[in-house]
Amino acid sequence: MSTDYSNGDCESVHQPLLHSGRSRINSTSQVAIVGANVCPIESLDYEIIENEFFKQDWRSRRKIQILQYVSMKWVLCLLIGAIVGVVGFFHNLAVETLAGIKFVITSDLMLQRRFLLAFVVFCSSNLVLTLFSTIFTAFIAPAAAGSGIPEVKAYLNGVDAPGVFTLRTLIVKVIGSITAVSSSLLVGKAGPMVHIGACVGSLLGQGGSKQYGLTCKWLHFFKNDRDRRDLITCGAAAGMAAAFRAPVGGVLFAFEEMASWWRSALLWRTFFTTAVVAIVLRSLIDFCLSGKCGPFGKGGLIMFDVNPTSIDYHLSNVLPAMIIGVVGGILGSLYNALLTKVLRVYSMIHEKCIQYKILLACVISIITSCFIFGLPWLASCRPCPVDAAEECPTIGRSGNYKKFQCPPGHYNDLASLFFNTCGDAIKNLFSTNTDEEFAYSSMFTFFISCFFLSIFSYGIVAPAGLFVPNIVIGASYGRVVGMMVGKYFTLDHGLYAVLGAASFLGGSMRMTVSLCVILLELTNNLSLLPLVMVSLLMSKMIADAFNPNIYDIIMKAKGFPYLKNHVEPYMRQLTVGDVVTGPLHVFNGIEKVRNIVFILRTSSHNGFPVVDEPPYSEAPVLYGIILRDHLLTLLKKKDFLSAPMAIGDDAFKRFSADEFAKKGSGNSDKIEDLLFTEEELDMFIDLHPFSNASPYTVLETMSLGKALTIFRNVGLRHLLVIPRVFNGFPVVGILTRHDFMPEHILGLHPSLERSRWRGLRIKLPFRSLVACK
């Protein structure tokens, strides 16, 4: 019988991760790779708890309250879009300003031929920015480290890791991401922007806050996991839309990659939210185009427009698109495999102490600065093209023609890529009519450097995304392929870069529709659609044969018990009775306070079956299930009964529905904080009005695969298992999401290991975490 175990203590590295035996407590174990303490991990209550209080509250609602609920949800979507749009704008502006000042000072010193001082200034400024981001993240909000997309994706699947959506995490994510991206580390802003949007949605959907004086009754409508899930989905879509100014791509990203449950009403709300983001960004960009945002205000705000004109290509051009797709699939799967190994090493470093985390980030920053400043010296100076569309060489701003150490009238093509932000580098790679402006050796050097610098930069304790670095890597090898086969086909090298970016993103992240739309929106070129589709499909098909997508790998390493939407073949060979483990704790319909307190203190279950037994019923019968939070609410109020009797309708006079509403993440009561006298412990509580009398149940003979389909599609936290033949007790056990984890199932039945599809196999982590249900 499954338990809900969460003592918060991580198991030793030397202990086996899983043990066989039907009596063990299920504690699916994983590891946090970026230094954040995600132990314990809770599940979310997406199922409606239909107890008597819910029914009474539902019956009492008038039309005006329903109108308030619907209108308030649209207002919150409007606020999410507006806030995320403004944050995205100032994030971009801050990155361009910080990086611009750094590059201008360094370039001025190089114009004065003071190369050593220029390197010292460049390296030290990068180190200070990285150090600030790392210290700020490590000491204030470790949960803000990394991309944030795996955490958001896991939450939308029903996994609640503490500290992921707090106000502190939001602030650290914004400031830490700005400084990390400005420090020339090969990290991106898209993942952090998705996390920022999700944090905004979560905070607005908390249902008010007594701490900050926000206790409006209208906000109480959203004090449940289902509505928060919708708002976080809207926030994630808004974050992606703000990162690339791609509103439709943001909606499709939330649909394809993030959300585990989708419906038409959610589609409308995410579409509305991203539309607000697009409007806000457009108005702020127009404001900056008038020159009111400083010398660097125009840089990253005008995204990556390639060329708005139509591009002619022939059927023969499908072949290089397929070649790029195959290369992208191989390189993307290799990237995922290498990143996994690096993250495992980083995790062991992070486990030692916080000084090692900071030292690791400093070492990566210094190495990156040496590569960025040193490699352009290996490139030859090239004469400026006669018909250049912009000033050559570029001095004091972003552009295609960086002077670096070259004489007048010449530029350094490798410096034009390295001595820029990732956004400006992408612009240069995507630019058309520049076939002769980059040397083959420079492009190959840039590709190899970015490939490995991105792998080693991700995983430090700082907000860091993978989306933009993957675009840079893909665009660089796309250019390389274009140089190799360009004379045989009619495509521009800038378009090869777009196809390369699409193929590498598809090979690493395995998204198709949303990536296709995002690339078309950020390049503003719809005519590329067929070729981008071909590259994405080929890369995903090739990469799927080697390993999962990068976000699934990171979720696995972090220990998030993510439920996939497909059933493993070996699950069809098992019944639910083969995986439920014990012990099972059950409450009577009218229970003694002493028994409730004892069970809550000696176990970490979050759901308990409620059974009526004689003399309250003719035979043992399953009444329903009650949540741990509801039991704590009853104990905290101490409105007990002196005798074992039904409370009836009097419960509605003693309690209100708001008292049983879901609290914000990390705000639950704890049994250790409650004290009772001997007299109170000998009193009783009638659990009937507070129990969900219509829980989902399955027979113990149902196949595990079918139970997983029900569990995931409905969004359950607990699934009761009842006996096929009544044997004196009405419930066999409880299934939670951890009972469907491969580690738990294969730990109980090792002989089924051979039945696993090799493409989904990931090595177990080296350190284990206790996960709660």
N, C-alpha and C positions, 0 to 999 in steps of 0.2 A: 504494500500500500504506500502510495507516494506521500512524501512529506514536503513541508515548506520550510526547509532548513536554512537558517541565515544567522549564524552566530557572529559573522563579521571577522572571524579569524582565518587568515589564509593558511593553507596547509604547507607543510615543508616541501622544499624542492625534492627531497629524497624519498618522499612518500609516493607510492604508485598513484597515478591519477584516478584510476578506476579499479574497483574490486568487484569480483563476481559474488553472487549470493543474493538471495531474495530478501534478506533481512536488513541489508545495508540502507543507510539513508542516502537519498539521491542528492548529490552535490556536484553537479556538472562543473568542471573546473577549467579555468582558462587564466590568461595573464593580461595585465595592462601593460602596453609596450611603450607608452610615452610618459610614464611617471605618475599618471593620475591614479588615485586609489578608488577603483570602481567596485570594491568589495564592501558590502554585499550588493547584489543586483536584484532588484524587485521586478515583478511583473505588473502589468497594468490591468485595470478592471474595465475592459471595453464592453463587457456584457452588462446589460441593464439589470440591476439588483431589484427585482420586483417583490419587495416585502410590503407589508401593509402600509408603511409610511410612504413608500413611493406611490402606491395606488391612491392613497388618500390625497397626497399632494397633486397627483395628476387629475383627480376628479375635481379638486377645488380650483383649478386654474380656469380663469375666464378668458374670453377672447382678447381682451386688452393685454393680458399677460403674455399670451401667445404672440401677439403682435410685437410686444416689447422684446421678446426673445429673438424673433426673426430679425427685426430691425437692428437690434444691438449687435447681432452677429455680423451683419453687413457693415455696420459702423466700425467694428473691430477690424474687419478686413480692410476697410479704407485706411484706418490708422496704421495697420501693419504695412500696407503698401507705401504710405507717405513716409513713415519713419525709416523703413529700409531703403527707400529711394534717397532720402537725405543722407543717411549713413553711408550708402554706397558712393554718393557724390563726394562727400568730404573725405572718405577713405581714399578715393582716387586722387583727389586734389592734394591730400597730405603726402601720399607716396610720391607723386610727381614733384612736389616742392622739396621734400627732404632729399630724394635721389638727385633732383636737378641741381640743387645747391652743391651737393657732394661732387657731382661730375664737373660742374663749372669750375669749382675751385681747383680740382685736380687738373683739368684741361688748361687752365691759366698757368699753373706751375709748369706744365709740360711745354707750353708756348715759350716760357722763359728758359727752357732747357734745364730745369731743375728737377730731373727725373727721380732722383732718390727721395727728395722731399715730397714729390707728388705721390710716390708709392706709400710713404709713411702716412701722409694725410688720408689717402684712399683706404689703406688697410686699417688704420686706427678708427676712422669714422665708421667703417663697416663693423668693426669689433665692438664699438660702443653701442651701436644700434642693436646688434645681436645680443650683447650682454644685457642691455636694458630689457629687451623682449623676453629673454630667458629668465632673468631674475624676477621680473614682474609676473610671469606666468607661474614659475615654480613656487613662489612664496605666497601668492594671492589666490590663484585659481588654476591648479594643475589640470583640471578637466578641460581647460581652454586650449591645451596643447593639441597639435595635430590638425588635421583637416576639419573634423567636426561632422563630416557627412556620415561616417559609420555610426556615430552616436545618434544622429537624427534618424537615420534609416532604421536602427534598432528600436528606437522609441516608437516609431510609427508601426513597428511590428509587434509592439507590446512589451518592450523591455525598458525598464526605468532605472538607469544608472544615476546614482545621487550626484548632485552638483553640476549636472550637464547644462541646465537651463536657468541657472540663478542669475540675479542681477550682477553679481560679482564676476561670473563667467562671461557675461555679455560685455562688460567694460574691459576686461582683460583681453577678450577676443578682438575687440575693435582696436585698442591701442597696441597690443602685441602684434597683431597682423600688420598694422601700418609700419611699425619699426622693423619687423622681420622682412617684409617685402622690400623696404627701402634699403636694407643692408646688403643688397646684391646677392643674398642667398638665392639659390634657384628654387624658390617656393612661390606659390600663387595665392591669389586672393579669393578665388571662386569658392573653394571649400569653406574657408572662414566666413564668407558672406552668406552661404547657405546656413551655417550654424548661427550666425548673427540673426538672420531672419527668423529661424526657429526659436531662438531665445526671445525675440520680441513677441512672437505669437504666443509663446508659453506664458510670459509675464503678463501680457494683456488678458490671457485667459485664466489667470489664477483665481478669478472670482472675488477680487478685492483683497485688501491687505489691512489688517488692524494696525500693523507696525507703522505703515505710512498713512493711515487715516483714510484709506480707500475702502469704504464699507457700503457703497451704494447697493441697494437691493437689486438693481438691474444686473449688476455684475455677478450676483449669486447664481444666475441661470447657468453659468459655465463652470460650476464647481463639480465637474465630473470629467473622467478621462476621455470620453467620446468627443466632447466639444473641444477639449484642449488638443486632441489629436487633429481635428479639422483645422484649428487655428495654426498649429505647428506646421501642418502640410502647406497651408497658404504662405506661412513665413519662409519655408524652405524654397518654394517656387519663387517668391519675391526676391530672395537672396541670389538665386541663379540669374534671374532677370536683371537685377541690379549689377551683377558682376560683368555681364556681357551685353547689357542693353538689348536683351532678347526675351521679350515678354512671352511669346508663344513657346519658345524653347524652354523657358522656366516652367510653364505648365506641363509640358510633355516630360521634362526631367522629373518633376514630382510624381507624375503618373507612372513613368516607366521604371524609374530607379528607386524612388523613395517610399511611396505609399504602398502598404500591403492591402489596404481596403480602399476602394474607390467607388464613387457613385456620381450621378449626374449633378446633384446639388453641390458636391464638392468641386466638380469641374467648373461650375459657374463662379464659385467663390474664388478659386485660385485664378481664374481668368480675369476676374474683376480686380483682384489684388495686383497681379502683374501689370494690368493696364494702368493702374494708379502709379506703379513704379515707373513705367515708361513715360507717363506724362510729367511726373516730377523730374526725372532725369533730363527730359527734353527741355523743360523750362529752365533748369539750372545750367545746362550746357549752352543754351542761347544766351544766358546771362554772362557766362564766361567768354563766349565768343566776342563779346563787346569789349573785352580787355579789362574786366573788372576783377579778375581772379589772380592777378599777379603774373609774373613772367612765365610761369609754368602751368597756368590754368588750362591751356588748350591741349596739353600733351596727351594724357591718358583718357580724356573725356570724349574725344572723337575717336571712337574705338578702332577697329581694324578694317576700315573700309578698303577693299581691294580696288575695285573699279566698277562703278555702277553701270557701265555700258555692257551690251550683250557680247558674248564671246562665242566665236564659231569653232566648232570641233566636229570631227567626223567619226564614223563608226570605228575606224582604226584606233582612235584615242582611248577606246575602252580597254585595250590591251595594257597600256601603261598604268591605267587606273587599277586593273586587276593585279598587276605586278606589285604596285605600291601597297595594295591591300594584303597580299601574301607576306611581303616584307614586314608590314605593320603588325600582322598577327604574330609572326615569329618574334619580332623585337618586343612587342607588348607582353607576350607571355614570359619572355626572358627577363624583362623589366620587373614583372611581378615576382618572379622566382628570386631574383637577386635582392629586391627590396625586402622580401620576407626574411631572408637570411640576415640582412643588415639590421632589421628591426629586432630580431632575436638577440643579436649581439648588443644593440643599444639597450635592450631591456635589462640585460645582466649588468650593464654599466649603471643604469638608473637605479637598480636595486641597492647599490652600495650606499650612497648618500647624496645629498643635494649638491655638494661641491663637485662631484663627478659629472652631474648633469650640466652644470655651468661650464666646467672645463671642456666637456665634449663639444658643446656649442661654440666655444671660443676657438677650439682647434679647427672645426669645420669652417668657421668664418675666416680664419687666417689662410687656410688652404684655398678656399674659394677666391679670396682676394688675390692670392699669388697667381692662381690660374688666370683670372680675369685680366690682371695687369701684365702678367708675364707672357702669355701666349701670343698676344698681338705683335710682340717683338719678333716672332718667328715668321710673320707674314710680310710679304714684300709690298712696298708702296706702289700704288697703281695711279696712273694719270687720270685726272678728272675727265669724264666724258664731255665731249663738246656740246652735246644737246641735253645736258642734265636738266631735269625738271625743277631742281632746287639748287640752292647755293652749294658750291663744292670748292674747298672742303667745308664741312659743317663745323662751326665754332660756337660754343656757348649755348647749344641747344641740341635736341634730338634730331636725328636725320640719318640718311643713308651713307653719308660721306664724312666719317670721322677723320680728323687730321692726325691725331695721336702724335707720333714722332716724325711724320713725313714732311718733306719740304713743301713750299708753296706750290699749288697746282696739283697736288697729289693727295691721296687719302689711303687709309688703312681699312680694308674691307672687313678684317676680323675684328678690329676695334669697333666698327660700326654695329656689330652684333653684341659684343661683350660689354662695351662701355655704354650701355643703355639699360633701362628697366626691361623686364620681360615683355611688357606690352609694346614698347617701342621696337624691340627686337622682332616681335611678331609682325609689326607693321612693315619693317624692312624686308622680312622674308616673304611676306604676302604681296609685296608691291610688284606690279606688272611692268613690263618694258625695262627690266633690269637684268636681262640674261647675261650681260657681260660684266656686271659690276661686282660679282663675287667669284673668287678663284676656287677651283675644285678642292685644293688642299685646305683652304680656309674653311670651306663648308664642312669638309670631313672632320677637321679638327674641332670645329664648333659642335658638331653632332656628338662626337665621342665625349667631349668634355661635359656637355649638358646632360648626356645620358647618365654618367656616373655622378656628377655633382648633384643632380636631382635625387638620386638614390640615397646619397649620403647626407643630404640636407634635410630630407624628411625623416622625422623620428626624433629630432631634438626637441627639447621641452620649450616649444614656441608655437604659436598658431601658424600653420603652414599647409597650403593646399597643393594638390597634385595636378589639377586641371590645366592651369596655365603652363607649368613646366612640360607637361605632356604635349601641349600644342607646340611649344618651342622645339622639342625633340623631334616630333613628327614633321614639322615644317622644314627643319634643317635636313633630315634625310630625304624628304620629298624633293628639295632642291638638288641634292646629290644625285638622285635618280633622274631628275630632269636634265642635269648636265650630262649624264651618261647616255641617255636615249633621246635627248631633245632634238637632235638633228634628224631623227627618223620620223618625228611626229610634229604636229603643228601647235601643241599646247605651249603656253608661256610658262617660264620657270616659276613665276609666282603662283600659278594655278597648280603646278606640281606640289608646291609647298602646302597649299590648302588641302590637297588630296592626302599628302603625307600626314598632316595634322589629324585629319579624319581617321586615317587607318591606324595611327598609333593610339589615339583615344579609344577606338573600337577594340584594338588588341589588348589594351590594359583595363579599360573600364567596361567593355562589352555592351555598351549602350548603342542603339542604332537610330531610332526615330528621333529622339530628343537631341542627340549629338548632331544629326544631320541638319535639323532646323536651327540649332544654336549656331553652327558654322555658317549657314546661309544668312542668318540674321546679322552676325557680326561682320561678315564680309560684304553684305549688301549685294549679293550676286546670285539670283535665283537660277540663272542658266547653268550653274554648276551642279544642280540637283542630281541628274542621272549618274554623273561620274562619282560624286560623293557617296551616293547610295551603293554603287558597286564596290568602292574601296571599303566602306564600313562593313558590308555583308561579308566580303572576303576575309577581312581581318578578324572579325568576330568568329567566323566559322573555323579558321585556322587556330586561333588562340584557345577556343573552347576545348580543343583536343589535348591541351597541356595542363591548364590549371584554371581555377575560378577567377572572377574579376577581382580587382585590387581591393575594392571595398568589402567584399565578402571575406577576403583573406585577413584584412585588418580587424573586422568584427570577430572573426574566429580567434585571432590572437588576443584581442581584448577580453574575450570571455563572454560575449553577448550571445545568449541562447536564441539565435535567430531561426525562425521557422520558415523554411523555403516553401514555395507554392507547388512543389512536386513531391511525390511519394517515392522513397527509395524502394528498390525491388525487394529487399529483405524484409521490409515492413509488412508485405503481403503474407509472409510466412509465419507471422506472429499474431497472437491475439493480445488484447489489452491486459488480460490476466497474466500474461507472460512478463510484463514489465513493471506492473505496480509493485512497490516495495513498502515496507512498514517502518515504524508502527503507525497505526491509524488511531487518531484521537477523535472521539465522538462525544457530543453533548446531548443530554436529555432536553426535551422541550421546556421543562421547568427544572433549572439546574441550580445547584448550590453554589454560592459565591466562592467558597473555599476551593471547590473543584475547578472552577473557571480560572481562578488566580493561579492555582498550581499548574495547570496545563499550559497556560500562557507563559509562565515563568520557566517551565522545563522544556518547552518546544518553541520552534520558530515558524510553525504553520501560519498561513494567512487565510485559510478557509477550513471550516470544521462542519462535518455533517451534523444535522440535528435530527434525532430519532425519538419518536414517542414509544414508550414501552408501558406495559401494564404497571399500575392500574389506570393510566391515562388513555390506553387503547387496548383493544382485545389482544393484539399481537404486535411485536415490534414492527414499526412502519417508518419509512423514511419521510420526514416532514419537509426538509429542505437543507440549505447550507447557510451558515452565518460567517461573516468576515471578521477577521481579527480587529480591524479598526472599529467596527460596530460594537464589538465586545468591550473594547477599551473605552469607548464613549459611555457605555452603560455603567462600567465600573467607576469611571471618573465622576459621574454625576451622583453615584451612591444612592439612587432612588430604589432601594431594595424592598423585597416583600418579606414579611415576618414568617409567612407560612407558604408552603408549596401550592399555590393556586394561580389560576389563569388571570391575567391582568385585564384582558378584554379591551373594550373601547377606552378604558381609562388611560391606556398608553398614550393616546393622542393629547390628553390633558397634561401629562407629565413630561412629554418630549415633543420636540418640533422636528420637521423634516430637515431643516438646515443643520441640525446637530449631527446628522448622519451623512452630510455631503462630503465628497472626497476633498481632503486637504491638499494643499500644494505639495510638490515634491520635497521630501525631506522634512515635512512638518508634522509627521504622525506622532501620536502619543506613544509612550513606552510604558510597559507594565512595571519596570523598575522604578519609575517615578511615582507610583501610586502606593499609598500606605493604608492599611485596614486594621481595625480593631478586631478582637476575637468575636465580639458580638456581631459585627458586620460580616465576618467570614461565615458565620452560621446562618445567614439569611439567604434568600432565594431570588432568582431572576427568571421571569417568563420570557423565553427567547422567541416565542412564536411570532409576535408582531414585527420583529426585527430580522427574521430569517427570510431568505429568498425561497419562497414555497414552490417555485417552478424552475428548479435547476436543470441543466442539461445532463442527461444520464445515458449510459450505453451499457449493453450487456457485456459481461466478462469474456464472452466468446466472439465479440466483434473483432475484425482484423485491425491491427494497429494502423495500417495505411488508411482505412476508412475513418477511423477515429481521428487521425491527424487532419484529414480533410474537413471534418466537422469542426474540430478545435480551431483551425486556422481561419476558415471561412467565416465563422461566427465571431471570432475574436475573443475566445474564452480565456479565463485564467484558471478555472477549475472545471474538471469534467468528472462527474461521479460515475463509478463503476458499480453496477448492481449484479447480483448473482442471477444466473439463468434459472436455477432451481432454488426456491427458498429453502435455506438451511438453518433458519432460526434467527438470522440477522440480515437486515435489508440492504446493506451496503458492503462492498468488498474493499474499495479503496478510492483514491482520488488521483486522477491524471492531471499533471501540470505540464508546462512546456518542456521542462527538463526530462520528463519521461520519454519525450520524442527525440532527444538529442542522440546522435550516433554514439557518442562516448558512453552514455549510460546504457543504451541497448546492447552495444557490442561488448560492454563490460559484463553484462549479465549473460550474454550468449556469444562467446568468442568464436564459435564455429561459423557464424554468419559473416565473418570478416570478408570472406571471398566473394560474397554476393554484392559487395559495394562497387559502385561504378568508379573506376579509377580516376575519372576526371574530377570527382568531388573529394578525393582524399587529400587531407592536409595533415601534416605531422602535428601531434599533440604538443601543446606548449610545455615548457620545462618547469613552470611554476603554476600552482593551482590556486583558484579562488573559489570560495564558497558562494554559490548563487542561490538567491531566494526565489520563492515561487509566489 
